[in-house]
Structure formats: structure tokens, C-alpha cells
């Protein structure tokens, strides 16, 4: 017999769980429990387990509700795992679009400067160009917001 097993452990557990320990048992079993490490642990721990069994305020949810919550959690985890590569792809695409836009502006910038200087307000009159610049800025800010509000989400 190893230190993790005892032949009389079941007797000690039954007596402790029924509440008959130590008064309702034989003196020989009490002596055995005080000498055996396994039975000594059972005597030390079993009253706490018995008290837990007496508790009536524990609310165990129905099996269907537990299953339903687990299924919803599994679906949410699967959706989050599936969306993770898409977020990376969107970030890479956004960075590529921003780089492409900057490259396009740098290629076209000399032409824009030429048009700006030949415009009637281009000779230092920034106040005349301010309404046009504000309209373009508002359009740049409003376009993504309008797109976000117009396109339906899942």
C-alpha cells in the first residue's frame, strides 16, 4: 500500500460525511486515522466538504443555459480569431494607400504649384484662397464619415 492509498479511507470518509465522526465510530478506527496520513487528511478536509454540501444558496444554471453561453462564447472567439488577419490586411492596405497618395502628390506637386501661382489669388493673397481650402478640408473630413454612415455594417 502506498502513501496515497488507504484501505480504510472509505470508512473514514463515510463516517465523516454522515456526521458520525469521531463519536459514532470504533476506537480502533480513530487510532488508525490518527496514525495514517491519508485518513488524517480525510478527517481534516471532509468536514469542510460536508459543510459545502449543506449549503442551499448555490444557484446552478440549467444545462441548456450553460450550453447556450458556451456556444455564444465559442462563436465570438471564432469570429475574433477570423477577424484578426483581416485587421492586419486592412492596416497594410491603408498604409499602402497612404503611401500611394503621398507618391501621387509628390509627382503632381510641381503642376499644382504652377497652377497655384498662375491663379488670380496665387500671388500672396491667402485670404482669397481660404474659402476654397476650407471647403476642400471639410470634404476630406466629411467623406469618410458619410461613407461610414451610408454603408451598412454586418
Buried (B, 14 or more C-beta within 10 A) or exposed (E): EEEEEBEBBEBBBEBBBEEEBBEEBEEEBBEBBEEBEBBBBBBEEBBEEBEEEEEEEEEEEEEEEEEEEEEEEEEEEEEEEEEEEEEEEEEEEEEEEEEEEEEEEEEEEEEEEEEEEEEEEBEEEEEEBEEEEEEEEEEEEEEEEEEEEEEEEE
